[in-house]
Amino acid sequence: MPTPALTVLEEDRHWWFMSRTRAILKYLDREMAGANGTPRLVLDIGAGAGNMAHHLSHYGQVIGLDYNARPLPIAKARALITSQGSGDELPFPDDTFDLITLLDTVEHIPNELGVFAEAYRVLKPGGKLMVTVPAFMWLWSYNDVINEHQRRYTIPELSQKLGLAGFRVKQASYNNFFVFPLIAGMRLLRPDAPELDSPHLTADEDVYQVEMEPTPEPVNSLLHIVGWVEAELLDRFVLPVGSSVICVAEK
């Protein structure tokens, strides 16, 4: 049965967030099936304000971790168990979690191999790692700058680095396939950044996450439909190109 939306946050109304969420749930519904009610633990590295916790809670009790302290009060107000820490020095024992998520997180961290090694350490044998990352260095733009990204990925590159940590890649595809020409065109033809808030660029404590560029109606609703269609395709095919990579690996 498809994973239901347990609640709706403002981020869920934006086509990009919801399209990514649908793709993630398609992969996880398949990979996390068959636990027969056994209690499971989920670690969301880079959880921020807990924007994904209500979706990930379908797969077990969610614990959040983020290096940035600013969004943690928001996450706690949303009833997420969360703490401040670094992805390459996880404060958890070996073989603790059934599922770990790195959702547009590892591209921020200089020591990416350390993050993958730590995820491998704290996953139970047979546990799953879900990773989403931005794709293709030639798409580097203002969006990477305001997010303080270190890199973008291809599927072979991400798979190779996960393999070095001991993971076996089970599923991997590009995502945002249908909107890829639009995104690529905007990145190449509009290199300057729009005025968007970013916690990396301001000392304002109220700015706890990078502001998403707004999409007006009816375009936002149309792109929601496009994202739904793409998620259905991801359930059956590997998409050959896109602005993001989505991957599930197993310990």
C-alpha positions as CSV (number, residue, x, y, z in Angstrom):
1,M,0.0,0.0,0.0
2,P,1.4,3.4,-0.9
3,T,2.7,5.5,2.1
4,P,0.1,8.0,3.2
5,A,0.9,11.6,4.0
6,L,0.5,11.7,7.8
7,T,0.4,15.5,7.9
8,V,1.1,18.4,5.5
9,L,3.8,21.0,6.1
10,E,4.3,24.1,4.0
11,E,7.2,22.4,2.2
12,D,4.8,19.7,1.1
13,R,2.9,22.2,-1.0
14,H,6.0,23.1,-3.1
15,W,6.3,20.9,-6.2
16,W,10.0,20.2,-5.8
17,F,9.7,19.0,-2.2
18,M,6.7,16.9,-2.9
19,S,8.1,15.4,-6.1
20,R,11.2,14.3,-4.2
21,T,9.1,12.9,-1.4
22,R,7.0,10.8,-3.8
23,A,10.2,9.4,-5.3
24,I,11.7,8.6,-1.9
25,L,8.5,6.9,-0.7
26,K,8.3,4.8,-3.9
27,Y,11.8,3.4,-3.2
28,L,11.3,3.0,0.5
29,D,7.9,1.3,0.3
30,R,9.6,-1.4,-1.8
31,E,12.8,-1.7,0.3
32,M,11.2,-1.5,3.8
33,A,8.3,-3.8,3.2
34,G,7.8,-7.0,5.2
35,A,8.8,-6.1,8.7
36,N,5.5,-7.5,10.1
37,G,5.1,-4.9,12.8
38,T,8.7,-5.2,14.2
39,P,9.8,-1.9,15.8
40,R,12.3,-0.1,13.6
41,L,14.6,2.9,14.1
42,V,15.2,5.5,11.4
43,L,18.0,8.1,11.5
44,D,17.6,11.2,9.4
45,I,21.0,12.8,9.0
46,G,20.6,16.4,8.0
47,A,17.1,16.4,9.4
48,G,17.0,20.2,9.7
49,A,13.5,21.3,11.0
50,G,12.1,17.8,10.6
51,N,10.5,18.5,7.2
52,M,10.6,14.8,6.3
53,A,10.0,13.2,9.7
54,H,6.2,12.8,9.2
55,H,6.9,10.8,6.0
56,L,9.7,8.8,7.4
57,S,7.7,7.8,10.5
58,H,5.8,5.4,8.3
59,Y,9.0,3.2,8.5
60,G,9.8,3.4,12.2
61,Q,10.6,5.8,15.0
62,V,12.5,8.7,13.5
63,I,15.6,10.3,15.2
64,G,17.0,13.5,13.6
65,L,20.5,14.8,13.5
66,D,21.7,18.1,12.1
67,Y,25.0,20.0,12.3
68,N,23.2,23.3,12.2
69,A,21.6,24.3,15.5
70,R,19.1,26.8,14.1
71,P,16.4,24.5,12.9
72,L,16.5,22.2,15.9
73,P,13.9,24.1,18.0
74,I,11.5,23.9,15.1
75,A,12.1,20.1,14.8
76,K,11.5,19.7,18.5
77,A,8.3,21.7,18.3
78,R,7.2,19.2,15.7
79,A,7.9,16.4,18.3
80,L,11.0,15.0,16.5
81,I,13.6,13.4,18.7
82,T,16.7,15.4,17.4
83,S,20.1,16.5,18.4
84,Q,23.0,18.5,17.0
85,G,25.9,16.5,15.6
86,S,28.1,15.7,12.5
87,G,27.3,13.1,9.9
88,D,30.9,11.9,9.9
89,E,31.0,11.4,13.7
90,L,27.7,9.8,14.6
91,P,26.9,9.6,18.3
92,F,25.3,6.1,18.1
93,P,26.5,2.5,18.7
94,D,27.2,0.1,15.9
95,D,24.3,-1.8,14.3
96,T,21.5,0.5,15.7
97,F,19.3,1.6,12.8
98,D,17.1,-0.1,10.2
99,L,17.1,2.8,7.9
100,I,19.3,5.9,7.5
101,T,18.4,8.8,5.2
102,L,20.7,11.4,3.7
103,L,18.3,13.6,1.9
104,D,20.1,16.3,0.0
105,T,22.7,16.3,2.9
106,V,26.0,14.6,1.9
107,E,26.7,17.2,-0.8
108,H,27.1,19.8,2.1
109,I,29.7,17.8,4.0
110,P,33.5,17.9,3.1
111,N,34.2,14.4,4.4
112,E,31.6,12.5,2.3
113,L,33.4,9.2,2.6
114,G,33.4,9.6,6.4
115,V,29.6,10.1,6.4
116,F,29.1,6.9,4.3
117,A,31.4,4.9,6.6
118,E,29.6,6.1,9.7
119,A,26.2,5.3,8.2
120,Y,27.5,1.8,7.4
121,R,28.7,1.4,11.0
122,V,25.5,2.4,12.7
123,L,23.2,0.5,10.3
124,K,22.1,-3.0,11.2
125,P,23.1,-5.8,8.9
126,G,20.7,-5.7,6.0
127,G,19.7,-2.1,6.9
128,K,19.0,0.4,4.1
129,L,20.6,3.8,3.3
130,M,18.5,6.2,1.3
131,V,20.5,9.0,-0.5
132,T,19.3,11.9,-2.6
133,V,21.9,14.4,-4.0
134,P,22.1,17.0,-6.8
135,A,23.2,15.8,-10.1
136,F,25.9,16.9,-12.6
137,M,28.7,19.4,-11.8
138,W,28.0,21.2,-15.0
139,L,24.6,22.3,-13.4
140,W,26.5,24.2,-10.6
141,S,24.7,27.5,-10.0
142,Y,23.7,30.0,-7.4
143,N,21.6,27.3,-5.8
144,D,24.7,25.4,-4.9
145,V,26.4,28.5,-3.6
146,I,23.6,29.6,-1.2
147,N,23.3,26.0,0.1
148,E,27.1,25.7,0.6
149,H,27.3,22.6,-1.5
150,Q,30.7,20.9,-1.9
151,R,29.8,18.9,-5.0
152,R,27.2,17.4,-7.3
153,Y,27.1,13.7,-8.4
154,T,26.5,11.3,-11.1
155,I,25.1,7.8,-10.5
156,P,28.4,6.0,-11.2
157,E,30.3,8.4,-8.9
158,L,27.8,8.0,-6.0
159,S,27.6,4.2,-6.4
160,Q,31.4,4.0,-6.4
161,K,31.7,6.0,-3.2
162,L,29.0,4.0,-1.5
163,G,30.8,0.8,-2.5
164,L,34.0,2.0,-0.9
165,A,32.1,2.2,2.4
166,G,30.9,-1.4,2.0
167,F,27.4,-0.7,0.7
168,R,25.6,-2.6,-2.1
169,V,23.5,-0.3,-4.3
170,K,20.1,-1.8,-4.8
171,Q,18.3,1.0,-6.8
172,A,19.6,4.2,-8.3
173,S,18.1,6.6,-10.8
174,Y,18.1,10.3,-11.8
175,N,15.1,12.3,-10.7
176,N,13.3,15.4,-12.0
177,F,13.6,13.9,-15.5
178,F,10.7,15.8,-17.1
179,V,11.6,19.2,-15.7
180,F,15.4,18.6,-16.4
181,P,15.4,20.7,-19.6
182,L,13.7,23.6,-17.8
183,I,16.0,23.4,-14.7
184,A,19.2,23.1,-16.9
185,G,18.1,26.0,-19.0
186,M,17.4,28.2,-16.0
187,R,20.7,27.3,-14.4
188,L,22.7,28.1,-17.6
189,L,20.8,31.2,-18.7
190,R,20.2,32.8,-15.3
191,P,23.5,32.3,-13.4
192,D,22.8,35.1,-10.9
193,A,21.0,34.3,-7.7
194,P,17.5,35.5,-6.9
195,E,17.0,37.2,-3.5
196,L,16.5,34.1,-1.3
197,D,17.2,33.7,2.4
198,S,19.9,31.3,3.4
199,P,21.3,30.4,6.9
200,H,24.7,30.2,5.3
201,L,24.6,33.8,4.2
202,T,23.0,35.6,7.2
203,A,23.4,35.8,11.0
204,D,19.6,36.1,11.4
205,E,18.7,33.3,13.8
206,D,15.1,33.2,12.3
207,V,16.5,32.0,8.9
208,Y,16.9,28.3,9.7
209,Q,16.8,26.8,6.1
210,V,17.4,27.9,2.6
211,E,14.3,29.6,1.1
212,M,12.8,27.7,-1.8
213,E,12.2,29.8,-4.9
214,P,8.4,30.2,-5.1
215,T,6.5,28.7,-8.0
216,P,3.2,30.5,-8.9
217,E,-0.1,28.8,-9.5
218,P,-1.2,27.0,-11.7
219,V,2.4,26.1,-12.5
220,N,3.0,24.6,-9.0
221,S,0.0,22.4,-9.3
222,L,0.9,21.3,-12.8
223,L,4.4,20.3,-11.6
224,H,2.9,18.4,-8.8
225,I,1.2,16.2,-11.4
226,V,4.4,15.9,-13.3
227,G,6.2,14.7,-10.1
228,W,3.4,12.1,-9.5
229,V,3.8,10.7,-13.0
230,E,7.6,10.6,-12.6
231,A,7.3,8.7,-9.3
232,E,5.2,6.1,-11.0
233,L,7.9,5.7,-13.7
234,L,10.6,5.4,-11.0
235,D,8.7,2.4,-9.7
236,R,9.4,0.6,-13.0
237,F,12.4,2.3,-14.8
238,V,15.8,3.9,-14.3
239,L,15.5,7.4,-15.6
240,P,18.5,8.4,-17.8
241,V,18.9,12.0,-16.7
242,G,17.7,14.5,-14.2
243,S,18.7,17.3,-11.8
244,S,19.0,14.9,-8.8
245,V,20.1,11.4,-8.0
246,I,18.0,9.0,-5.8
247,C,19.6,5.9,-4.5
248,V,19.0,3.0,-2.0
249,A,21.9,1.0,-0.7
250,E,22.1,-2.0,1.7
251,K,24.6,-2.9,4.4
